[in-house]
Amino acid sequence: MGSKNERRTTIEVGADGVAVITIINPPVNSLSLDVLQSLKESFDEALRRDDVKAIVVTGAKGKFSGGFDITAFGKIQGGNVEQPKPGYISVEVLSDTLEAARKPSVAAIDGLALGGGLEVAMACHARISTPTAQLGLPELQLGLIPGFGGTQRLPRLVGLAKSLEMMLTSKPVKGEEALGLGLVDAVVSSHELVNTARQWALAILERRKPWVASLYKTDKLEPLGEAREILNFARAQARKQAPNLKHPLVCIDVIEEGIVAGPKAGLWKEAEDFQGLLKSDTCKSLIHVFFAQRGTSKVPGITDRGLVPRRVKKVAILGGGLMGSGIATALILSNYTLILKEVNEKFLEAGIGRVKANLQSRVKKGKMTQEKFEKTISLLRGVLDYESFRDVDMVIEAVIENVTLKQQIFADLEKYCPPHCILASNTSTIDLNLIAERTKSQDRIVGAHFFSPAHIMPLLEIVHTKQTSPQIIVDLLDVGKKIRKTPVVVGNCTGFAVNRMFFPYTQAGLFLVERGTDVYQIDRVITKFGMPMGPFRLADLVGFGVAIATGMQFVESFHERTYKSLLIPIMQEDKRAGETTHRGFYLYDNKRKASPDPELKKYIEKARSFSGVAVDPKFVKLSEKDIVEMIFFPVVNEACRVFAEGIAVKAADLDIAAVMGMGFPPYRGGIMFWADSLGSKYIYSRLEEWSKMYGEFFKPCAFLAERAAKGAPLSAPVEQAKSRL
């Protein structure tokens, strides 16, 4: 038995003459330059040795390879490590060493074969996989394209349409589906995997199985005219779905090059374009978001104390409205036993009906079987009193935003729930200290702020007061992980992180409208910037009742910097409350399709007369750049305050809060990352100029002024933040 490169790959030669090369780089056997170098050396050794007839490539501990190590991309971007010369991996290592080898190789795939991992597998002469293995090329999620030959080999193995779908959506396929597509040659259980791959490799050698170089396969490729039609359709879709993104179009161009000019030309174009994209702002932003998202569950002073999360089995939810039923859905989907409490039979029936409807829509979409539906809904029980609360591990209150009502509920909960029970509120704006005022259990009161619809939106804001015990936060982080939410832990204040940062979003919109900027123009520009919707379409969706109630909280807490417009209350008086009443800033048909409303002008004129503001010709013709800056710089300013006050511990947490809570475009890296790309000096100077002309609403905060004076990035750590935890 021979063994080499203990660290990154091992090579073991069996009596059958098959060398098994194993990739070892825990936890997911990610590929870095040294791993790939080691793979090449092991391959060269296997090709040199006379006792080796064929080769199997596999990954240690049930994972083939999760792909190229993303931290290495960051190091290359930062200039900390040297980039390999273009084409070194895709041409020299994978094409000229693995694929062109005179001994056959088979990839034995278990667990993951993603990105570079799948590209290594596709360079082998056959692939055997387990049924549950995941195979995919998710590079576009990071603003890149597959860079080790994936753009050339995948279309030749599965055809053009499916390969475009896999690359452009970044969605992996499981082993079973991969077999049907021709991406793998056989599917076997994990304990038979390596042996089957060994036999297959010998069968190729003896010509009992085909010896295939994927790069030169053509039977799955459509004729040129048809291929061009498919590529052009994909281009049109990419432009429509992601108008601000270049890399999906680059990916399509690279695939086309291989089809038109041949696979070697395609490989070289892929290598060159990959290098260019790696330096792009989009790639830097998406890689920042990737790591920021993984970093949210590490909270200094909380998760570094060695606390172990306690097991939460039974959860109670108060309130079966839109939020309560959404939270209930998220929990039972992850197998939590659940009690839903309402004030009367009618409300209770409606709440349970909403949960059923949420699950039924999954059944309709084929995401859930009828049997699984029955099993899931059986975890839910409706109640009208607190009797069954005596053994719950966690309660989430999701009633209307009314301080007195919430105070009463928490006083009741303290009487009925066991002493270990987590007492959580889904309030979106109310200060938790107010809610907890009448209780003695302030150490176990915490905010669990979900975003609507709660079973779909990925963010969970975990809010702690100075009294909240670290154990409670660790417990809730664990629940968040189990229900597949990204948690952001924040301190307590009105609006917490997400809503507080984005209060000025709508206010800035109202400021512009009263001075003559068109409502629909603002929404168009903001959507073009990359938000899912502009401030006015969002106000309609949320509903004016909620907008006014939360707005009042903000006005009370941050009176001096609120832009007060009466436009929304004036519209509400006239029975306009947004989408639910079919009339808000837009008119809505029965399918919720929005169209501009010519009547809006009269409400705007009325609001102007109350504010004493006249139309300013400058605002009528505002450029797109000015609209984006006047809407978002106040948001950046508020985010700076949230960071400076230690409400958020890391600027990256605010980036994730903006991306996942408000739909800020991930390819811009989040609110603070985007602000840093423009520079603290520039943002400060614009806000300062506007505040001189238009008042306190735009006044840059002390933190922003200080960073601008030093020319320092806004996201550099704040020292005084530690005192809040």
Secondary structure, DSSP 4 states (H G I P E B T S, - for coil): -----TTTEEEEE-TTSEEEEEE--TTTT-B-HHHHHHHHHHHHHHHH-TT--EEEEEEGGG--B--B-HHHHHHHHTTSSPPPPTTIIIIIIIIIIIIT-SS-EEEEE-SEEETHHHHHHHHSSEEEE-TT-EEE--GGGGT----SSHHHHHHHHH-HHHHHHHHHH---EEHHHHHHHTSSSEE--TTTHHHHHHHHHHHHHTTSS----GGG--TTSPPHHHHHHHHHHHHHHHHHH-TT-SHHHHHHHHHHHHHHH-HHHHHHHHHHHHHHHHTSHHHHHHHHHHHHHHHTT--TTTTTS---PPPP-EEEEE--SHHHHHHHHHHHHTT-EEEEE-SSHHHHHHHHHHHHHHHHHHHHTTSS-HHHHHHHHTTEEEESSSGGGGG-SEEEE---S-HHHHHHHHHHHHHHS-TT-EEEE--SSS-HHHHTTT-S-GGGEEEEEE-SSTTT--EEEEEE-SSS-HHHHHHHHHHHHHTT-EEEEEE-STTTTHHHHHHHHHHHHHHHHHTT--HHHHHHHHHHHT-SS-HHHHHHHH-HHHHHHHHHHHHHHSGGG-----HHHHHHHTT--BGGGTBSSEEE-TT--EEE-TTHHHHHHHHHHHHT----HHHHT--HHHHHHHHHHHHHHHHHHHHHTTSBS-HHHHHHHHHHHH---GGGT-HHHHHHHH-HHHHHHHHHHHHHHH-GGGPPPHHHHHHHHHT--TTSPPGGGGGG-
